Amino acid sequence: MKTLYFDLGMGAAGDMLTAALLELFEKDEQEKILEELNSCGIPKVCFRKDPSVKCGISGTHMTVLVDGEEETEHMHDHHHHDHEHPHEHDHHHDEPHAHEHSHDEEHHHEHEHSHGDGHTHSHTGMAGINHIINDHMTLPEAVKDDIRAVYGLIAEAESHAHGVPVTDIHFHEVGTYDAVADVAAVCLLMHRLSPDCVIASPVNTGTGQVRCAHGLMPVPAPATAFILQGIPMYNNGIQSELCTPTGAALLRHFVTKFGPMPVMKVEKTGYGMGKKDFEAANCVRAMLGVSGESGDMDEIAELVCNIDDMTAEEIGFAYDRLFAAGAVDIFAVPALMKKNRPGTVLHVLCPPEKKQELVNVIFANTTTIGIRESVQPRYILKRETVARETAYGEIHVKKVYGYGVEREKYEYDDLAQAALKAGIGIGEVKKKI
């Protein structure tokens, strides 16, 4: 199946994801995509790709220009939004932010910014974001839906971090436009690639502190931490914000599974470069290829426990309860336990999302006091069941295929019923059909 894998050893920002995905296309197709992005209707925005080298690795750096200017530390605060307060001042700029571009430097800004060209950047809220998406963008509707969903995650995180409604969150104009540009670019590129499966490594968030207009805050920023809840993340000691809220929201929306790279035939690799230089190459790596050949891969949880004081009948009853609760397979292995007691090692296989429920069923229906857990990748053949008309009536056939294998097997219950009806053995039924 067509698989996209993100290596996030140096975190993720919107522009880095854009550049990594863009590199998966041929050069002429890259130019067409840039033309489409530059004419898609995002006000004042221009996309530009530049070659970049980090630690000897060649890749692409994506630049978003707003009114001809690149986002810099002089254009907006590290956290470019504000919200209303019932205080003597109109507003202040608090911690979480909607976007930081490519692991850039710490930023400071005042309420308004004149750049000497006669214009001053204003602020906008979610209504303004939706106006840009709905009334300006000429992208496919499916891409717009993805953009709305990603920005909804960002707005929810900002709202949670501030403790204010989403309608009270406002984004600085420059931050708004380059963030929308990054989100739109990634959504369009994902739409063009249309992978069957998107997998990513655990996210390196970086560590330390970053300065905002009103002081220091921890890394990951509160908005980023909120978006990444439930996603495996870590830091390897790099004192910098490596994962931005925009990058986190894009990952949460598109990635179907976080974990190690699956066994796959990689066809193309893209490197999206950040601005900062570290000892490690500051990039997102995207790999596009085929995993599972013509079969599939998933994950399976295995729950294992030792039992030395239950009868066979009691274990059989536990089997029934476990299958009813969603176990995929169960098997028991005889073993010699402590105090030289013969016992049973019970293995229960289940989907990872079912493991907690199965743990409860094991404790409720066995005498074990401890359960070991492991979650493992699993190669599985594709399978389907078809009905086949025979001299004995309709017989169902299970067909499996993939990984160069193809085989089929008659459904036992159907064979047994046919054999009983005809008064012959199952083997004879199989021979005749």
Phi, psi and omega in degrees: 000151182290117188236135175247128181239130176256125172265111188250038180295344175236033175076203183201135169230161185302317182290329179290319176297319178302310183296319180297317180291321181299324181292346179283350179261158175294159186303314182295325178291325177301316181295321179295320179294319178298319177298318179296318179294319182288344179246014186277354172104010176282119187302135169069004189259140174226129178268141176216134176251139181229144174293146181213146179234127177232121178053038177083359180262128179272136178205202182235136170253132182258126179246134174248120178260133176244117187054036178080001182246141175274145177303125180226177181294342181271351186263331177198156179295156175307334181234088196272064172207167178213170172211160186286143177232143177279051181241181184290337176262159185292317183193169166219166183260115187263190192295289192296153184225158183279340184188137166234133191272119170048051175056042188284180183288167177294146187235155174224148173200158175265184184297320179233155184224114173263131184254018176078006181245016175088000179238154178233132181288138178254186179242158178214163180242197183296331176298321177293322177299312180296326177297316179299314183293312188282321190254345183248320188287139178251020181283162177303150184299325178297323178291318177301319179300318178296319180298314178301317182296317180294314180292332174297321177296318179297313181297320178298319180294317178297317180298316180295318182294325181273337186073030179230159178298155179303326182293343180265359178274132179234142182247142176295144188303312181298313178300322178299307187292318180285331175292314177299322179297314179298314181297316180298319181296313181295318181296320178294316181295320177294323177297319180291320181287319180047058178290152176284331185215135177238118182238146179222151175289165170306152189266124172277113185272345192079179181210181180099214182222154172232150183265132172246185186298334185242022176133193183266147175225157183282157172255133000291151178301153182308319180295318179297315180299322179295314181295324184276003179304131180087354179256134180296126179218165183198174167225147180251024174094357179289124184276078180191157175277106184267331180245122180266163176302321178297313178299317180297318181293321178296319179295314181299323183287319190260331186281129181269339182203139176250131181168195181292159178296132179286166171294119183206153173269107183280128180257325180217148178228134178237143179241118177255116189267141170272182182273317187290157176249131177231179176295327176263153180298122183277086184207158165259132177250128178247131180239128181244131181190203182239128176244153177073006184044240178262008176258198182233167172226145170210195177239147178230138176263139177241123177251125186232136176214156178258135180227128180230011182218039176232147177280165179299322180296320180293321177293322177299320177296319178299321175307310183300317181293322181291318177297320180296333181273357175115012176296140177280319179204153178221137172214153183237137181242124177293142181209157175266116185269186178298158184060025177059032180268132171291136182213195185224134171260114184265126179245126180238122177257136183204161172299144182307324182288349180260356192296322181295319178297318180291326175302314180298320181292320178299312180297324183285335188240006173227175180261008181294153177243007179201142182231132176265142184234141170213144176242125188230146171294150183222131173270130181227144174282146172294148184218150174205157178242129179236153178263136181234130178281131180226177176296342181257014182098195183283123178242130179275142182236128175270124179245134176232147181200162181128161180055034179078011183242142173212125179206165180219159184211133178289146180292124184302314183300322179292319178297316181297318180295320179294319180295317179296318181294324182271349180072031178231176180279161180298320180300322179293320176300314181300318180298317186285335181262000000 
